[in-house]
Structure formats: structure tokens, C-alpha cells
Amino acid sequence: MTLSTKLARFALPMVSALALSACAVGPDYVAPTPPSASSGPFISGPLKSGDAPVFAQAPVADGWWRLYQDPVLDQLITDALAANTDIRVAVAHLEKARANLRGARSDRLPQTGLNASGDYGRLPASQRQPGAPREDWAIDGGLSVSYEVDLFGRVSRNVEAARGDADAAAADADAVRVAVVADTTRAYADAASGAARLNVAKDIVGLLDRLLDLTKRRQLAGLVTLLDVARIATLRDQRAADIPRIEADRQAALFRLATLTGRAPADLPEIAGKRSVNLEIGQPIPIGDGAGLLARRPDVRAAERRLAADTARIGVATADLYPKISLGGSVGSTGNDIGNIFGAGPLRWLLGGLISWNFPNQEAARARIAGAKADSQASLAAFDGTVLNALEETETALTRYAHALESRTILKSARDSAEAAAKITRAQQREGAIDSLQQLDTERTFAEAEAALALQDALVAQAQIDVFRALGGGWTT
């Protein structure tokens, strides 16, 4: 019988075993179904600010920050996505997960090995072949091949689990990108809001400086007392004390912006801190619906993929209850020099199979199955919790933004009324119709209303960014 015939006869049962290898033990994964109510419109979607709608049912825009139409912000986002350290960490974790997936897939292929050795020695006279030297080289080389027959799906389930882990790592990286884009936009908005608040604070101090100067002249003319001067000076100093705090907050926002874009604080472009107008989108925000939210949110995708991976690991653990079958062979040759190895040296070959089975004591395998099932149940609970948390975060962000707009409208009306009252009292004070205490109270009210409106503008910008962050995504096409 020729060698080829023997190999064919040996390969026949191997092919038959491979035909059965599609039978994988363990549960087949079925994606969980979110609550039916989560797929509809958001509860807060119809909210309005006055008569104007706050939100639109259109899909969330890719590159949502471009709705601000600010080229400086666009460049900062590009820098952050390219150089942010948190993104680099997430990408490294993703590469590791993909490497593990490649390793799991390699188990589907035959495992090969080459070996070679060379020794020089002397044989006892009793072991020497007639006519052969007692001292000589002994050179050996060979090739071995082994293959695990995945009869019960251990390998395929392991690949399935590794793929789930890699998909979850990719979703985690997306979640980091969403957070970095939102944080970068917020830091830029905080710096711009800080500059706007700083301008308001300086304007108020400038106004009070002029009022203080006027009051001092009136005191010299005997029209008011030193107490009136002191009261105006106190209010002026109180408002001036706001300036260092606002400036510190603005600088902190710029430092945070530098870190988010992968820079040292000193390396942040000067233009990043030039904006002094609040960052805001002057149109209804596109929010989509609940179904789009759950498909888009990276944390929901990551939770679903981890559930798939843990479900596959039940099959990996279950496969340990059954025999593990491996087929293999080797070929090699031994001679006293390399020419004999590849030429006329003695050739050896070996074909065979191996069955290993932990039986009858399978308690350890059953314990691993129970542990894998518990992990799967925990992942399912985590998925359900992630879905509910995503819906809660989004509805909360939508509601807070709508009410922040409503608060700003009220504060703007209050500021306008306080400003009108301040103008009236200034005219009355010049005519001597009211005393300085009444004017002081009016000026304090106007200063507080102006500062409150500037702060609310900043809160509106933050709430707007929180909406996009809760919607999850829109950072890439």
C-alpha cells in the first residue's frame, strides 16, 4: 500500500468528523428586546420655549458640533479625536481585543511546528553499525501538524466570545469619543461663556464706577452724605470681586480644553480663547426617537455585545463535558549530515489521533458552566439597566434644556425691567426726586439681574451640549 493511499484512508474519518463540527453545544445567542415603549418618541420631545419648538424629530446630525458654525471649535474637535489620551487608551484596548480574536480564530487552523537538532557524539562499540564510525554527527529534522476537530463547538464558541469582546471594545472606544467630543465642546463653551460673563461683570463695574464718581461729586456739593458714597463703593467692590472668580473659571476651561486636545496648557492656540459670545445653536435640536437612540448609544451597544460574548462562553464551558478530539501527523528524517536529511536519509512519518475526556468526574466543568450562566444573567441585567439609564439620561437632558431656555426667557425679561428701572432712578436722582438709597437698591437689582442672565446663558450652552451627549453619537459618519 502506497503512502498516498494510507494518507487518503486516514483523512476519510477526519473529513467525516469535520462535517459534524458544526454542532456547537450551548445556547445560541438571541439579542434581547428592549421595552416596546423605548422605541417611540421622547416624552420631552414636544416641549416648547414660548411658542417655538425646542426639538425636532429629525435624526441626530453627524458632526453635531458643526451646527455651531465655529471653525475654531471644528479644529479643536479634530485635534481631540486625533490626540486625546483617553481615546488612545481606548484604541489600545480595542487593538488588544482584536488580537485576542485573531488568536481565537487561529485555533480553527492546523497547528504546525518545525524542529531540528544536531549532535556530535560517540556510540558504544556494541551499538555501532558495521562499517560506521563510532564518532559522528547526528542531525534530525521534522515537521508536525495537529488539528483539533471542533466536534462540539469549543473553538467556534470561543471565536464567537472573542468577537463579542472585540465589538464591545469598539463600542467602548466610540463611547470615549462621544465623551471627548462633548467635553471638548463644553470646555470651549465654558471658556466662551466665561469671557461673556467677564465682559458683563466689567460693564457693571464700569457703570458703578461712573455712579460712584457722580455720587462723590454730589457729596462734595453737599447733596448726599459720605454714607451714600460708602454704599455705592461697597456695591462696586462686591461686583468687582466677581471678576477674578470668573476669570479663574475661564482659565480652568482653557486648561481643560488643552488637555482634551492632547496638549500642555501652554500649547493651546491663542485663538481658542478669543470667543466672547456664548456658544448656542439657534434652531430646534434634532433628537430622533428612542429606537434610534438605543441603536446609536455606544454604551448600549457595548452592553449588548458583552451579553453575546458571555452567552458564547456558556458553550465554551459546556464543550468541556465532551471529548476533545485532535488529529495529527509528523514527518522527519535523521542522518549524519544535512545532505542525508534531504536526500537518502531514513524517512519516518506518523499519523494518528488523540481523544481526551475528563470523565466521569465532571464537577469542575459543570461549575464553570454554572459560572458562565451567572455571568450571562449579570450581563443581561446590565444591558437592561443600560437601556433604562440611556432613556433616563436623554429625557432628563431634554427636559433640563427646555426649562433652561424658559428660565433664560424669564431672566431676560427681568433684566430688561431692571435696566429700565435703573435708567428711571438715575434720571430721578439727577433731578433730586429720590434719595441715594433708592437708587442703590435699583442699581443692585440691575447688577444682579444682568449677572444672573449671563450665568443662565452659560447654563443653556451646557444643557445644550448635555443633550447631544445623552443622545450618544453623531461624532462620525
C-alpha positions in Angstrom: 0.0 0.0 0.0 1.4 3.4 -1.0 1.9 6.3 1.3 -0.7 8.3 -0.6 -3.3 5.6 -0.1 -2.6 5.4 3.6 -3.0 9.2 3.9 -6.3 9.1 2.0 -7.7 6.3 4.2 -6.6 8.3 7.3 -8.1 11.5 6.0 -11.5 10.0 5.4 -12.6 9.8 9.0 -11.1 13.3 9.6 -13.3 14.7 6.9 -16.3 13.0 8.4 -15.5 14.5 11.8 -15.2 17.9 10.2 -18.7 17.5 8.7 -20.1 17.1 12.2 -18.1 20.0 13.7 -20.9 22.5 13.0 -22.8 21.0 16.0 -21.9 23.6 18.8 -23.2 23.0 22.3 -24.5 25.7 24.5 -27.3 28.3 23.8 -27.4 30.2 20.5 -27.4 33.9 21.2 -30.5 35.9 20.6 -30.3 39.7 21.1 -32.6 40.9 23.9 -35.6 43.0 23.0 -35.7 46.5 24.7 -39.1 47.6 26.2 -41.6 48.4 23.5 -42.2 51.9 24.9 -38.5 52.8 24.4 -38.8 52.8 20.6 -41.2 55.7 20.4 -40.8 59.4 20.5 -39.3 61.0 23.6 -41.7 62.3 26.3 -39.8 65.6 26.3 -39.8 66.0 22.5 -42.8 68.2 22.2 -41.6 70.8 24.7 -41.5 74.4 23.6 -39.9 77.6 24.7 -42.7 80.1 24.4 -44.3 79.3 21.0 -41.2 78.0 19.4 -40.4 74.2 19.4 -37.2 73.3 21.2 -36.6 70.0 19.5 -37.1 68.4 16.0 -37.8 64.8 15.3 -35.1 64.7 12.6 -32.2 62.2 13.0 -29.2 63.4 15.1 -26.8 65.1 12.8 -23.3 63.7 12.1 -20.7 66.1 13.5 -23.4 67.8 15.6 -20.9 70.4 16.8 -20.8 71.9 13.3 -24.3 73.2 13.9 -22.5 75.9 16.0 -20.7 77.1 12.7 -17.5 77.8 14.5 -14.3 76.8 12.6 -12.2 77.1 15.8 -14.4 74.5 17.5 -14.3 72.2 14.4 -10.5 72.2 14.5 -10.3 71.6 18.3 -12.7 68.6 17.9 -10.4 67.2 15.1 -7.4 67.6 17.3 -9.1 65.9 20.3 -10.2 62.9 18.2 -6.7 62.5 16.9 -4.6 63.1 20.1 -6.8 62.8 23.2 -5.1 60.4 25.7 -8.3 58.7 26.8 -9.1 57.9 23.1 -5.6 56.5 22.7 -6.1 54.2 25.7 -9.5 53.0 24.4 -8.0 52.3 20.9 -5.2 50.3 22.5 -7.8 48.2 24.4 -9.6 47.7 21.1 -6.4 46.5 19.4 -5.8 44.0 22.2 -9.4 42.7 21.8 -8.9 42.3 18.1 -5.6 40.5 18.7 -7.4 38.1 21.0 -10.0 37.5 18.3 -7.2 36.7 15.8 -5.8 34.3 18.3 -9.1 32.6 18.8 -9.6 32.2 15.0 -6.2 30.6 14.7 -7.5 27.6 16.6 -9.6 26.8 13.5 -6.4 26.2 11.6 -4.0 23.3 11.8 -1.1 23.9 14.2 2.3 23.3 12.7 5.7 23.0 14.2 9.2 22.6 12.8 12.1 21.1 14.8 15.7 20.4 14.1 18.6 19.3 16.2 22.3 18.4 15.7 24.6 16.4 18.0 28.1 15.2 17.7 29.0 12.1 19.8 30.4 8.7 20.2 28.5 5.5 20.3 29.5 2.4 22.3 31.0 -0.3 20.2 28.0 -2.6 20.8 25.7 0.0 19.2 27.8 0.9 16.2 26.6 -0.4 12.9 29.1 -2.4 10.9 31.3 -0.1 8.9 30.0 3.1 10.6 32.3 5.4 12.5 31.9 5.4 16.3 32.1 9.2 16.4 29.9 11.2 14.0 27.2 13.8 13.7 23.5 13.0 14.3 21.2 15.5 12.6 17.5 15.3 12.9 14.7 17.4 11.4 10.9 17.1 11.3 7.5 18.7 10.7 4.5 18.1 12.9 0.9 19.0 12.2 -2.1 18.8 14.6 -5.7 19.8 14.3 -8.5 20.0 16.8 -11.7 18.6 15.4 -14.3 21.2 16.7 -16.9 18.5 17.1 -18.8 20.2 20.0 -18.1 23.8 19.1 -15.5 24.7 21.7 -13.4 26.6 19.2 -16.3 28.2 17.3 -17.9 29.4 20.6 -14.6 30.8 21.7 -14.3 32.7 18.5 -17.9 34.0 19.0 -17.0 35.2 22.5 -13.8 36.9 21.3 -15.8 38.6 18.6 -18.3 39.9 21.1 -15.4 41.2 23.3 -13.9 43.0 20.3 -17.2 44.5 19.3 -17.7 45.7 22.9 -14.3 47.2 22.9 -15.1 49.1 19.7 -18.3 50.4 21.3 -16.3 51.4 24.4 -13.9 53.4 22.1 -16.9 55.1 20.5 -18.2 56.0 24.0 -14.9 57.6 24.8 -15.1 59.6 21.5 -18.6 60.8 22.3 -17.5 61.9 25.8 -14.3 63.6 24.5 -16.2 65.5 21.8 -18.9 66.6 24.3 -16.3 67.5 26.9 -14.2 69.5 24.4 -17.2 71.4 23.1 -18.2 72.1 26.7 -14.8 73.3 27.7 -14.8 75.6 24.7 -18.3 76.8 25.5 -17.3 77.4 29.2 -14.4 79.5 28.0 -16.6 81.5 25.7 -19.3 81.9 28.4 -16.6 82.9 30.9 -15.5 85.6 28.5 -19.1 86.8 28.0 -19.7 86.8 31.8 -16.4 88.6 32.3 -17.5 91.4 29.9 -20.8 91.7 31.7 -19.1 91.9 35.1 -16.7 94.6 33.8 -19.5 96.6 32.3 -21.4 96.5 35.6 -18.2 97.6 37.4 -17.7 100.4 34.9 -21.3 101.5 35.4 -20.9 101.5 39.1 -17.6 103.4 38.8 -19.3 106.2 37.0 -22.1 106.2 39.5 -19.6 106.3 42.4 -17.8 109.2 40.7 -21.1 111.1 40.3 -22.0 110.4 44.0 -18.7 111.6 45.2 -19.2 114.9 43.3 -22.7 115.2 44.7 -21.2 114.6 48.2 -18.7 117.4 47.7 -21.6 119.6 46.7 -23.4 118.7 49.9 -26.3 116.9 48.1 -25.6 113.5 49.6 -23.6 112.2 52.6 -20.5 110.1 52.9 -22.8 107.1 53.8 -24.2 107.3 50.3 -20.7 107.2 48.8 -19.8 104.3 51.0 -22.9 102.3 50.0 -22.2 102.8 46.3 -18.5 101.9 46.8 -19.5 98.7 48.7 -21.7 97.6 45.8 -19.0 98.4 43.3 -16.4 96.3 45.2 -18.8 93.4 45.6 -19.3 93.3 41.8 -15.6 93.8 41.2 -14.9 90.7 43.3 -16.8 88.6 40.8 -14.2 89.3 38.1 -11.3 87.2 39.5 -13.6 84.3 40.1 -15.0 84.4 36.6 -11.5 84.8 35.1 -10.3 81.7 37.1 -13.2 79.7 35.8 -12.4 80.8 32.2 -8.7 79.9 32.5 -9.7 76.5 34.0 -11.9 75.8 31.0 -9.0 76.7 28.7 -6.6 74.4 30.6 -9.2 71.6 30.4 -9.5 72.2 26.6 -5.8 71.9 26.2 -5.7 68.5 28.0 -8.7 67.2 26.0 -6.9 68.1 22.7 -3.7 66.3 23.9 -1.7 69.5 24.6 0.0 71.0 27.5 -1.8 74.2 28.8 0.9 76.4 27.4 0.5 74.9 23.9 -3.2 75.7 23.4 -3.7 78.0 20.4 -4.4 81.6 21.4 -7.4 81.7 19.1 -9.1 79.0 21.2 -9.7 81.6 23.9 -10.8 84.5 21.7 -14.5 83.8 21.6 -16.5 86.0 23.9 -20.0 85.2 22.8 -22.0 82.3 24.3 -22.0 79.1 22.2 -25.5 78.2 21.2 -27.5 76.7 18.4 -30.3 79.0 17.3 -32.6 76.3 15.9 -34.6 73.3 17.2 -32.2 70.4 18.1 -32.7 67.2 16.1 -33.2 64.3 18.5 -34.7 61.4 16.6 -36.6 58.8 18.7 -35.9 56.1 21.2 -35.2 53.3 18.7 -32.5 55.5 17.1 -31.1 56.3 20.5 -30.6 52.7 21.5 -29.1 51.8 18.2 -26.7 54.8 18.4 -25.6 54.9 22.1 -22.2 53.2 22.4 -22.8 52.1 26.0 -26.0 50.2 24.9 -24.1 48.5 22.0 -21.2 47.6 24.3 -23.6 46.0 26.9 -25.4 44.0 24.1 -22.1 42.7 22.7 -20.8 41.7 26.2 -24.0 39.8 26.7 -23.3 38.0 23.4 -19.8 37.2 24.4 -20.9 35.8 27.8 -23.6 33.7 26.2 -21.0 32.2 23.9 -18.8 31.4 26.9 -21.6 29.1 28.2 -20.9 27.0 25.0 -17.2 27.1 25.6 -17.7 25.8 29.2 -20.3 23.2 28.0 -17.9 21.8 25.5 -15.6 20.6 28.3 -18.3 18.0 29.2 -17.5 16.2 25.9 -14.4 14.6 24.5 -11.7 16.7 22.8 -10.5 15.2 19.6 -7.3 16.1 17.9 -5.8 14.7 14.7 -2.1 15.0 13.8 0.9 13.7 12.0 4.6 14.2 11.7 7.3 13.5 9.2 11.0 13.7 9.7 14.4 12.3 8.9 17.7 11.6 10.7 21.2 11.5 9.2 24.8 12.3 9.8 24.7 15.5 7.6 22.3 17.8 6.0 22.5 16.1 2.7 21.2 12.9 4.2 18.3 14.7 5.8 17.0 16.0 2.4 18.3 13.1 0.4 18.6 9.5 1.1 18.5 9.7 4.9 16.0 7.4 6.7 12.5 8.9 6.5 9.9 8.5 9.2 6.3 9.5 9.4 3.4 9.2 11.8 -0.4 9.7 11.6 -2.8 9.4 14.5 -5.5 10.9 16.6 -5.9 11.8 20.3 -9.1 11.8 22.4 -9.0 13.4 25.8 -12.0 13.4 28.1 -12.4 14.3 31.8 -14.8 11.6 32.8 -16.6 10.6 35.0 -15.7 13.4 37.4 -17.1 16.5 35.6 -18.0 18.6 38.6 -15.3 21.2 37.7 -16.7 21.6 34.2 -20.3 21.9 35.5 -19.2 24.5 37.9 -17.7 26.5 35.0 -20.9 26.2 33.1 -22.9 27.5 36.1 -20.4 30.4 36.5 -20.8 31.2 32.8 -24.6 31.2 33.0 -24.4 33.5 36.0 -22.1 35.9 34.0 -24.7 35.8 31.2 -27.5 36.7 33.6 -25.5 39.5 35.0 -24.8 40.8 31.5 -28.5 40.7 30.6 -29.3 42.7 33.7 -26.5 45.2 32.9 -28.0 45.5 29.4 -31.5 46.2 30.7 -30.1 48.7 33.2 -28.0 50.4 30.4 -31.1 50.8 28.3 -33.1 52.3 31.1 -30.2 54.6 32.0 -29.9 55.8 28.4 -33.6 56.7 28.3 -33.4 58.4 31.7 -30.3 60.5 30.8 -31.8 61.6 27.5 -35.2 62.5 28.8 -33.5 64.4 31.7 -31.2 66.3 29.4 -34.1 67.2 27.1 -36.2 68.5 30.0 -33.4 70.4 31.6 -32.5 72.1 28.3 -36.1 73.1 27.6 -36.5 74.5 31.1 -33.1 76.3 30.9 -34.4 78.1 27.8 -37.6 79.0 29.7 -35.6 80.3 32.7 -33.4 82.4 30.4 -36.5 84.0 28.8 -37.8 84.9 32.3 -34.4 86.2 33.4 -34.0 88.3 30.2 -37.4 89.9 30.9 -36.3 90.6 34.5 -33.0 92.1 33.3 -34.8 94.4 30.8 -37.2 95.5 33.6 -34.3 96.1 36.0 -32.4 98.1 33.4 -35.5 100.3 32.7 -35.9 100.9 36.4 -32.2 101.8 36.8 -32.5 104.3 34.0 -35.5 105.9 35.6 -33.9 106.2 39.0 -30.7 107.7 37.5 -32.8 110.4 35.9 -34.8 110.9 39.1 -31.6 111.1 41.2 -30.2 113.8 38.9 -33.3 115.8 39.5 -33.2 115.1 43.2 -36.6 113.3 43.2 -35.3 110.2 45.1 -32.6 109.6 47.6 -29.5 107.6 47.0 -30.7 104.6 49.0 -33.5 104.0 46.5 -31.1 104.4 43.6 -28.6 102.0 45.3 -31.3 99.4 45.6 -32.3 99.7 41.9 -28.7 99.5 40.8 -28.1 96.4 42.9 -31.1 94.8 41.4 -30.0 95.6 37.9 -26.5 94.3 38.5 -27.8 91.0 39.9 -30.2 90.6 37.0 -27.5 91.2 34.5 -25.1 88.7 36.2 -27.9 86.1 36.5 -28.8 86.4 32.8 -25.1 86.0 31.8 -24.8 82.9 34.1 -28.1 81.4 32.6 -26.7 81.9 29.1 -23.8 79.7 30.2 -26.1 77.1 31.7 -28.1 77.0 28.5 -25.0 76.2 26.5 -24.0 73.5 28.9 -27.6 72.0 28.8 -27.5 72.0 25.0 -24.2 70.0 25.0 -25.6 67.6 27.6 -28.5 66.9 25.2 -26.1 65.8 22.4 -24.0 63.8 24.8 -27.1 62.0 26.1 -28.2 61.3 22.5 -24.9 59.5 22.1 -23.2 59.6 18.7 -23.1 62.0 15.9 -19.4 62.3 16.1 -18.7 60.4 12.9 -20.5 59.4 9.7 
